[in-house]
Amino acid sequence: MVEARFPARAPAATHSPGWRAAPRRWLNRPMRASPLIRHGTPDGEPRRGRRRAGSALLVTVLTAGVLVGTVLTAAPSGAAVNAPARAGTVAPHVVAAPHVNVRGGELVNLGSGAKLWGHDMNVRRPMASITKVMAALVVLRAGHLERRIRVTRAAVSYVRRNGASNAGLVAGDVLTARQLLKALLIPSGCDAAFLLATRYGPGRGAFVRKMNAMARSMGLTSTHFAHFDGLPIPNGTATHSTPRDLVRLGERAMQNVLFRSIVAVRTFRVAARPHHHGYVWRTTNKLLGSYRGAIGIKTGNTNAAGNCLLFEARRGGHKLIGVVLHANPTSDWDALFAAARQVLNWGFRRV
């Protein structure tokens, strides 16, 4: 059996001209209190009533300010605040926002569409192999998943040359497009991405253009693909997106039954046949099997992108989807999943 190798870290890349990294900010900064509103009387009010009315209004404003301030200071910076409580009550279940060391992220309640949390949701960043989610959608839209595709020496040398994550495909083997989709998404195989892009473009350049066309059709206006698998080609930031766009991409992808079934798999085995070797593909998504309710979807890692994860989980009738980009420390792969768990735990306590 051929087992997929753990992804090697891609070499550092230079930033493209005009690229500006987002400023690093502390998360969850308390909201500044609004300046005190001057009290006074409406136009036309009798002069003798001004002082009494002004005093009453001041007391009302200060009292409301205390109640509102109590709620807002507990609400997360950059996140959608819970719907306001009825008059005279304080909103229930106010939970401090998750303190996670990431450069960007977002969490959405799929049931209500509410944005629960976010950090730099509209800042463009590289997302590494999360790119393969769009590559899979292009293939799924085209169909013909039982077509046979031969593993080429070019695909094998491509991953070796770039030190890329791969499915351990052997040159000369013949696999179906359906099998290659699993090799693409479960072990994050760049060799499978190479073969699918070559066949479904046809040609890898045409395939990337299809990826960008689909992004435009989905309204992902801050997303651009320069390469088909998220490798830093031509540089580390050429392929980029925003947390907000990536959550929308993940939501669309998870609506596809086949995609959803693939990204939920922890281990997939391909039995040896006369026309191909046997394979064992293990997921790179450590949330699967370790976080109750996790059902997908895709990891990513390059020097420029850091460690990234697009994820979805379901608990108690609630379904949350989110993303964290460039989790720190980048040397610790487990820190990525710890950040995702923390965000999900916070979200499920809030819904």
N, C-alpha and C positions, 0 to 999 in steps of 0.2 A: 504493500500500500504506500502511496505517496502522500505525505502529510504536508499541509500548507505551512510555510515558514512564517515566523513572527515578523511583522513589518520592520524594516530597517529605517532609521531616520534619514530623510533626504538631506542633501547638502544645503548649506545656507545659500540664500539667493539675495541678490541686490534688489532694491526697490525700483519700480519703474518710475520714469519721470512724472512728476505731478502727483505722485502718491503722497498723501499726508496721513500719518498714523494718528489715530484719535488720541486726545489727551487722556492720561490716566487720572481717574477720579476715584475718590472714596465712594463706596456704595452707601445708600441709605442715609444720605445727609438729611437732617431734619429740615422741614420746610420753614422758611423765615416767616415770622409773624407779620401779618399785614399791618400797615400803619393805622393807628387809631382813627376812626372816622369822626370828623368834626360833628358835634351835635348841633342841632338847630331846629328851626320850625319850618314847615312847608310854607310856600308862598301863600299869602292871604290869611294866615292865622292871626288872630287878634294879638296885639302887642302884650297885653297883660298875661297871656297864657304862655309866653315864650320860656320864662325861666323854669316853670313847673314841667312843661313838656320836654324841655331840653334835658332836665335832670332825669326824667323817666326814660328818655331815649338812651342817655348815656348808660344807665343801669342795665337796660335791655341789651345794648351792644356789648358791654363788658361781660354780661352773663353768657350771651351766645358765644362770645369769643373764647371763653373758658371751655365751653362744651366742644366747640369745633376744634380749638387748638389741641384738646386732649386727644381727639380722634386723629387729627392730621399728623401730629408728632409721632404717633404709633404706626402710621401708614408708611409703606416703602417708597423711597424716592425713585422716580422713573417707572412706577407701577400704577396700574389702574386702581383707584380707591374703590372700596366696596360701595354699593348703592347706599345713599344716605338713609339713616333711620327716620322713622316718623317723628314729627315734631314732639319735643319734650322728652325724647329718649336718646340714649347713646348707642351707636352701632355696636352689635354684639360681635364676639369672636375676633377682636382686633389682635393680630399676631405680628410680632416684629418681623421685618423682612429678612430673608436669608442672607447671611454674611458669607458670600462666596468670592473667592479670589479669581475672577474671570474678567476678560476684557470686553465681553459682550454676551448678551443672552436675553431670552424672553421665555415666558411661560403663559400658556393660554388654556382656558377651560373650553374644551371642544363642545360641551353641551350648551353653554350659554354664549360662547364666543367672547367672553370677557377676558381682557388682558390682565392677568393676575400680578405679574412681576416683569420687570425688564431693566436692562442696563445697556445704554448705548444701542438701542434697538435699530436705529437707522444709520449707524456707522458702518461703512463698507470694510470688510475684512476678508482675508483668504480663509477658506473652509476645508482645504485639503480633500480627503476622500468622501466627504459628504457630497461632493460633485457627482459621485457615482449614482446617487438617487436620481438625478436628472438623466444620466446615461441610461439607467434602467427604464425610465418612463419613455424615452425615445424608442427603445427596443420593443417595449410592450405595446406602444401605439402602432408600430409597424406590423407586429404579429409574426406569423410563420415560425413559431417557436420550436417546431420539430425539425426545422432545417438543420442539416449536418454541417458542421464547421470544423475544418482540420486545424489543429494546433501547429503553427508555423515556427520555424527557428527564429524568425524575426521577433515574434512575441516573447519567446523565452529569453532571447538576448536583450530585449528591451528592459525587462524587469531586472536582469542581472546588471546591466549597465547603469541603471538608475538606483539600484539598491531598493527597489520598490516592494511593497507588500504584494503577495502573489498567492495563487492557488496551487502552485507546484505543478502546473500543467507540463506534460511531456510532449515534445515535438513529434509529430506524426500521428498522435491520437486524434480520433474523430469523436466529437461530442455534439449534442444538440444545443441550439440557442437557449433552450430552457435550462439545461444543465449549466451552461456558461453564465446565465443570470444568477444562479446560485453561487457559482464560483466568484462572481463579481461582488455580491452583496454579503455573503457570510464571512469568508476570510479576507474580503476586500481585495480581490485579485486584480492587479493591474494587467496581468497577462490576459485575463478574460476580457477586461475592458478594451485592450488592444485588438483582440480578435473580433469582438462585437462591433466596435467602431469601424473597423476595416470593412466588415461585411455589410453593415446596415447604413453606411454613408450613402452609397458605397465610397469608401475612402475616408480616412480619419478627419481630414479637413471638412468634408461635407457633413460628417456626423456632428462635429462641433457646431457648425452653422445650424443644424437642426436643433441642437440643444438650446442655442440662443434664441431661435425662432419660437420654441416652446416656452421659454422663459418669458418672452414678450407677450405671447398669447395668454399666459397666466397672470400678467400684470406685475411680474417681478422686475420692476424698473431699475432696481439697484443691484441687479445680478448680471454678471458677465462670465462666460466660459471661454478661456483661451486654450484649454486642453481638455481631453475627454475623461480624465480620471482624477484630476486634482493635483497631479505632480506639479512642482514649481517650474513649469515650462511655459513661456520663455523666462519667467522670473517668478519669485515667490508670491507676488500680489496680483499677477495678471488675471487669474481666476479669483473672483471675489463675490461676496454677497453681504447681506445684512441679516441680523437675527430675525427681524420681522419677515423678510423674504423667505428665509430658510424654514421658518415655522409654516408658512403658507405652502411651500414646496412639500414639506413633510406631510401636511394635511392632505394635499392632493394625492400624493403617492400612496398613503395608507387607505385611500378609498378603493384602490385596486386590489382585488382579492388575492391574486397571485403574489403581488409584491408583499402584501401584508403577511401572507403565509411564509414567505421566504425569510423575511427579516426577524421573524419570531423564533427561528430555528437556532439551537445552540450548537448542534453537531449534525453534519450531513455526510452520509457515506455513499459513494458510488462504487458499485461492485465491478470488478474487472470483467471485461468482455473482449471478444476477439479483436475489436477495433479500438479499444482504449484500455489503459491501466485502471486499477482501482484507486480511489481517492478518499481521503478523510478531510473534510473542511470544517473547521471550528470557528465560531463567531468571534469577532474582535470586541463585541459589545458585552462587557462584563456585568451590565445590569441584568441581563437575561439570566434567570436562575438565582440571582442574589438579591433582587429587589422584587417584593411581592407586587404583582400586577404589571410588571414591565412587559411590553409586547413589541419592542423595536426601538430605534430603527437603524442608525448608521454612525460609525466613528470616523474620525479623520485625524491625520497627523503629518505635519511637515515642520521644518524649522521656522518658517514664516508664520504658519497658521497656529503652531503650538498644538496642544491636544484639544480636540473638538468632539462634541457629541450632539446629535439630533436624536431625541428620545420621545417615547410615548408610553404611558402607563394607565391602567384602569383599576379603580378601586371603588367598591360600594356604589356602583351606578354612575360614578363620575369618571371622565376620561380627560387626561391632561396631556398636552404636547408642548415640548419646549426644546431649547437649544442652549448650549453653553459653548463659547468660543475662547480659545487660548486660556485654558485653565492652568493655574500656577500652583506649585512649581512645575515647569514643563518637563523636568527630569523624572517626575513621578507620574506614571500612567494611571495609578490608582486614584490620584488626586482628582482626575477628571470625573470619575464615577462617584467619588465622594461628593463633589459639587453638585452633580445631577441628583443624587439621592437627597441632598439637603434641600434643593429647590423643590423637588417633588413632595417631600414630607411637608414642607411649608405650605405648598399649594393644596394638598389634600386636607390639611387642618383648616384651611381657609374656606373651602367650598362646602 
